[in-house]
Amino acid sequence: MHRSVAAALHRTGTVATTAARRLRVHGPSLLLGATAAGLAYLVAGALFGLQNAVFAPVAAVVATGLSAGQRVRRATEISVGVVLGVLAADLLTRWLGTGPWQLAVAVLVAMAAAVVVRPSGLLANQAAVAAVVVVALVPYLDTGPWIRFGDALVGGVVAVVLNAVAAPDPHRAALAVTGDVVGRLAAVVGRVGAALRTSSLAKAEAALEDAAALDGVRGEIADALAATRERVAWRPSERRGRRAGLEAAEGVATRVAVMVSTTRGLCRAAANVVRHAELDPEPRAGLAHATEELVGALDELRRWVEGAGRAEVARRLALDAATTASAQLPGPQARTVFVGQLRSAAVDVLRATGVPQTEAVAALEAAAGRADDLGH
């Protein structure tokens, strides 16, 4: 019972931490969406009357969105889709009336028009949604079609302008997201070390759950990097000053999926070391110390991405961790597997800092020995 309660408390804490992190990362975007909705409603109300300002705030908040990647392009596509959907549905309901089959025709025409403009699923979907809303609301709206068209257009324009000039700095977001991911990896590895020091299977399994929660983080980094590239394209003057940070974040982004997979393997290997402790009477302090050195390497990698650390320090700490772990061999199979996973994690750190695969493996073997020679 005690173990199940501890696991439940751990999961609750993880959920709360994840929620807080998401609010922190997306907070500026939430504020931007709320501002876009209010401003669009204000502008459309001034032009057409507040009672007619229906589509402007909807179009603005949908076009603003939460996605960090390619904000201006996506906002433009969504806005055009909404305008096409409103226009197509308005014209068709005037000619055909309203009803189920009229709605189906309106959606088909709106999506077809969107595909003609640009074969984008995002644009076509927004056109279809706007058409559905118009057909459903036309019987209840006492406004002309051109007012609805202008209303939707106002919302789209407001969203595009705000995304272009007032969106949260994507470069800072890219570095923050990337640093956050590496920090979370370091936290998981730290829990692995604690599990080894205390011979706690529950802690090892909790670390594995935390590692599983990192699936999909590569998409978060990719979106943030895409937004930064778009911002730089709009503002070439920022390109030189942000090149180093982008290269660091991209180095981690290309390796993060492998790093997550390696960390999960490290968690499983630690759980096996603890589970079969009776077969391995040697103290596990050496393995725990190696794990703590790996945490130091990941922390330095995070600081490097954020502009405060040094890549060479992260590499040295990673190789130190591999050397310490390799010195614990020979030993039982569970210990051997753990050392192999930690050596792979060290290579991941080197690769994330831009070291080619062959050079990373050569550096590992020079510092910690060849895998097939360990223990002889």
N, C-alpha and C positions, 0 to 999 in steps of 0.2 A: 504493500500500500504506500509506504514511504517513497519508494522509487517511482511509482506512478504519479504521486502528487508532485514530486520534484520535476518529473518530465512535463506535467501539465503546466506547472509554474514557468518552466523554461520556455515552453511554446507560447504562453501568454506574453512573457517578456519579449520574445522574438517578434510576435505580431505587433506589439506596441512600439518596439524600436523601428520596425519596418514602416509602420504608419507614420511615425514622426519623421523618418527620413524622407518618405515620399512627399509629405507636406512641405518639408524644408526645400526639397529640390524643385517641386512644382509650384510653390507659393507665388513667385513672381508671375508665372503664367496664369494662375487663378486670378490674380489681381488684374492682369491685362484683359482677361476675358470679361470680368465684371465691368471694367472701365469701358471696354468696347460696347457692351450691351447698353450701358447707361448713356454714353455719348451718342450712339446711333439712335436711340429712342428720343433723345433731346433734339437732334438735328432733324429727324423725320417728323417729329411732332411740330417743330417750328415750320416745316415746309407744308405738311399735309394735315396737321391737327393730331393731337395725341390719340384720339379715338381711332385714327387710321394708321398709326405707327405700330403695325403688327409684325411685319416681316423684317423690318430693319434690325431690331435687337436680336431676333432669332438668327438672322444671317450673320450678324457681327460676332455673336458668341460662338457659333458653329465654326465660322471661318477662322476665328482666333485659335481655338483648340488648345490642347495640352502638348501636342507634339513639338519637340525642340528642333526637329529636322526640317530644313527647307521651308521655313515659315511663310515667306512671301509667296513662293510658288504655290504652296498648298492653299494659302488664304485666297489667292487669285483664282485657283481652280474651283474651290468651294463657292466663292462668290459668283463666278460665271455660271456654275451649275445651278445655284439658287435662282439667279435671274432668268436663265433659260427655262427652268421648270415653272416659274411663276408665269412667264410670258406664254409658254405653250399651253398650260392648263387654262389660263384666262381666256385665250382665244377659242380653245376647243369648247369650253363650257358655254360660251356665248352662242356658238353654232349648234352644239349637240345637247346642251343641257347637262344635268348632273345625274349620276347613277353609277352602278358598279361597272358596266361596260364602258361608260364614258371615262371613268377613272382609269381603267386599264389602257384605253386608247391614249389618254393624256400622258400616262407614265411612259408608254412606248414612244410617243412622239418626243417627249422631253429627253429621254435617254438617247434616242437616235440623233437629235440635234446636238447633244453633248458630244457624242462620238464623232460627229462630223467636225466639230470645233477642235477636239483633241481626244484621241483614244485613251482616256484615263478613267479607270474604275472609280476613282474618287469624284471626279467631275460628274460622271454619269449617275452615280448613286445620289449625289446631292440634288441633281436635277429631278430625279425620280421622287425623292422625299418632298421637295418643294411642290411638285405637281400634286402629290397626294394631299398635302396640307391645303393647297388652294382649292381643289375640288371639294374637300370636306368642309371648308369654311365659306365658300362662295355664297351659299344660301343665307348665311348669317351676317355677311358684310355688306354694308351699304356704301360701297366705294366703287369707283370706276377701275377698269383694268389698268389704265396707265398710272393711276395713283399707286396701285399695288406694285406695279413694275418699278416705279420710282422709289417706293418704300424699300423694296428689296435691294435696289441698286445702292441706296444710301448706306444700308448695313454692310454691304460688301466693300464699298469704298472705304468706310471707316475702318473696317478690319484690316484691309490691305495697308492703309496708311499707318495705322498703329503698329502693325507687325514690322513695317519697314523702318520706322523711326523710333519706336518706344518699346520694342520687345526686349526682354531681359538679355543681357550680354551673353551670347551663346559660347564665346570663348571661355569665359569664366565658368559657365555651366559645364562645358566639356571637361575642363580640368577638375571641377568639383566632383562630377559624376565619376570620372576615371579614378580620382584619388579615393573617393568613397568606396568604390569596388575593391581596390587594392587594400584599403583599410579593413574592409570586411573579410577579405581573404586572410589578412594577418590575424584578425580576431579569431577566426576558425582555427588557424594553426596554433594560436596561443592556447586554445581550449584543448587541443590535442596534447600539448606539452603538460598541461595541468592533469589530464587524464593519465598520462604516463607516470607523473610524479606521485600521484595518489592511488595508482592502480584502480582507477574508477571506470568501470565499463559504462556506467550511466553517462559520465562526462564524454567518453569517446563517442557514444551513440548520439548524444546531443550535438556534438561537433559535426557529425555526419549530417544530421538534420539541417543544421545551419548552412553547411556546404551545399546541400540540395536546393536551398532557397536562393542560391546564386545563379541558378539556371536562367538564361535569358538576359544576363547583364550585358552581354556583348551588344545586344540591340539598343540598350540605353546609351552606351558609349557611341555607337554608330550614329544614332540620331543627333546626339549633341555635337559630334564632329561635323556632320552634314550641315547643321545650322551654322557652325563657325565658318565653314568654307563658303556658304552663301553670304554671310556677313562680310567676309573678306572680299568676295567678288563685288559686292556693292560699295565697299570702302577700301580701295587698294592701298590707301595710306597705312592701314593697320597690318598689312601683310607681313612686312619685315619684322615688326615687333612681336608678332605672335607665332612666327614660324617654329621656334624652338619648342614652345609649349605644345603646339600641334603635333610635332614629330614625336614628342614623348608620349602624348596621349594615344597617338596612332600605333606606336610600338606596343603599348599595353593592349590596345584594342585588338590587334592582330593575334595576340597570344592569350587573351583572357579566357577563351573557351577551353584551351588546353590547360591553363593554370587552374581553372575550376575543376576540371576532370582529375588533374593530378592531386589536388587538395582532397577531393573525395576519396581517391585511392589511399592517400595518407591517413585519412580518418579510419577507413576500413582496416588498414594495416595496424594502426594503433589499437583498435578494438581487438584484433586478433592477438596482439602482444599481451594485452591485459587479460584476455580470456584464457590464454594458455600460459599464465604466469607460472603454474606449477612445473611446466616443462622448461622454464627459463629462470633458474634461481639467481642468475646474475642481476645485480641492481640495474634498474632502468634509468638511473640518473643521467648516464651519458647520452641516451637517446633523447631524454627530455631537454638536456642542455643543447643538443644539436637543433632541436625544434625551436628553442628560444632564440638561437642564432638566426634561424630562418625567419622568425618573426621580425627580428631586427632588420634583415635584408628587405623584407616586404615593406616595413615602415619607411625605410630609406627610399625604396622605390616609389612609394606614395609621395614622399616629400619631394622627390625629383620631378615627378609629374606636376606637382603643384608649384614648382619653381624654387623650392627651398633646399633640396637635397642634391646629392652628386651620384651619377650613375656608377662611377668606379667604386664608390663606397658600398653601394648595394651589391655590386658584383663580388667584392671582396668578402662581405658578410655571408653571401650565399655560398661561396666556395668554402669559407670557414665552417659553415653548417654541414656541408657535404663531407668535409674532412673529419669533423668530430663524429658524425654518424658512421662513417666508414671504419673508423678506429674501433667500433664496437663489434666488429666481425673478427673471427667466425662466431656463429651462434645458431640457435634453432631457426627453422624455416620462417617463423613469424617475424623474427627480428631481421632476417635477411631481406624479406619482402619490404619491411618498413624502411630499411636503409636504402633499398632501391628506389622507393617512392620519393624519399627525401632528396636523393641525388637528382631525380628527374625534376623535382621542384626547384632545385638550385639552377639547373639548366634553363628552366622556364624564366627565372629572374634574369639570367644573362641574355636570353633571347629577347625579353621584353625591353631591355635597354639597347637593343640594336645589334647585338653580337650574332653573327651568322651561326647556323647550326654546327658546322664542322669545327669552327673556332671555339664555340661554347663547350662542346664535348672534349676537345683537346685541353681546354683550360681546366675542366673538371678532372680529367685523368691526370694532368700534371700536378694538381693540388691534392687530390684525394685518392689517386691510384685507379688503375683499370679495374672494372667490375669483376673480371674473371681472375684477377690476382689477389683480391681481397681475402684476408684470412689465411693466406699461405705463407 
